[in-house]
Amino acid sequence: MPTLADIVGELESIYDPAWAESWDAVGLVCGDPAAEVRRILFAVDPTAVVVNEAVEWGADLIVTHHPLYLRGTTSVAATTFKGRLIHTLIKNDVALFTAHTNADVADPGVSDALARAVGLTGPLTPLLPSADDPRRGLGRVGSLPAPLTLREFARQAAQGLPGTAGGLRVAGDLDREVRRVAVSGGAGDSLLGRARAAGVDAFLTADLRHHPASEFVEEPGGPALIDAAHWATEWPWLADAAHRLTSASAARGITVETRVSETVTDAWMTTAECEELK
């Protein structure tokens, strides 16, 4: 039976912590390195519903994309929701591991999985390559197997991504032709300029703010924009991460059971759900 230390070693060989941004908090959050690991749950967010899912399933480890403590803490007292999560994890012998910006820039990483989910094929290249390795970096640029209108591509992207309350928002001429597309899992405001410079027909990302997006589409010649829920753009990575871990582990004679959480941890509710609260 593999130990937590074995699994952490495999994960860090796939998603090197050295690739993470200096402000990030990645790696093992809690857990005994000597503990045995049989079942691993993959999820985007370390929320209460995900922790409860892990406990009910009998998971020994949760691998999340988003950190629980991004800015650090001086207390894990159960007086806060994060402290309560830590208490629940420890009481049930469930470890927590995070791969965040190191998974964003990996080859393949978060944006590779997003690109495939929305139908991009062929070789994918980073939108913003890493300085030390041009194969890695933020975002990906790829092509559709055949041109689509923006309307058709947005519909295809919606079908390829998990559903959320907000769905997809589209800015641009719905009849324009789309061939080359840039994507970036998570917040993509900072890559708007890169998307324009790449000469793509559309840029799909998340968390685009009103003013940057409005000003961007006013400038002629740039790509159309498709804005999805943050959680939805990163969820496709979970299956890829689980597969890479099980494959790497199997090559070393290690067998683990993995599961991708399908629990939607996007923060927003639909208007219909809000009506039910009245």
NORTAVEN-V804703 format. One record per backbone hydrogen bond with DSSP energy under -0.5 kcal/mol. NH is the residue of the N-H (numbers start at 1). CO is the residue of the C=O. If there is no record, write none. Layout:
nh = [NH:NH]
co = [CO:CO]
//
This chain:
nh = [4:5:7:8:9:10:11:12:13:14:15:16:19:20:24:27:29:30:33:35:37:40:41:42:43:47:51:52:53:54:55:56:57:58:59:60:61:62:63:64:64:65:66:70:80:84:85:86:87:88:89:90:91:92:93:94:95:95:96:97:98:99:103:104:105:110:111:113:114:115:116:117:118:119:120:121:125:127:127:128:130:130:136:137:138:140:141:142:143:144:145:148:150:151:153:154:155:156:157:158:159:160:161:169:171:174:176:178:181:182:183:184:188:191:192:195:196:197:198:199:199:200:201:202:203:204:205:205:206:207:213:214:215:216:217:218:219:219:222:224:225:226:227:228:228:233:234:234:235:236:237:238:239:240:241:242:243:244:245:246:247:248:249:250:251:252:252:253:254:257:259:261:261:265:274:275:276:277:277:278]
co = [35:33:3:4:5:6:7:8:9:10:11:14:16:17:21:98:96:96:31:32:2:257:61:259:63:45:47:48:49:50:51:52:53:54:54:39:39:95:41:62:97:43:44:68:77:80:81:82:83:84:85:86:87:88:90:89:60:93:30:62:27:64:100:100:101:103:104:109:110:111:112:113:114:116:115:143:141:138:139:138:133:136:133:105:128:183:125:181:121:179:119:178:176:174:149:150:151:152:153:154:155:156:157:227:225:172:173:148:142:202:140:204:206:188:189:191:192:193:194:195:196:195:180:180:224:182:203:226:186:228:209:210:211:212:213:214:215:216:219:201:171:203:169:205:226:229:230:231:231:232:234:235:235:236:237:238:239:240:241:242:243:244:245:246:247:248:249:250:249:38:40:42:259:263:270:271:272:273:274:275]
//
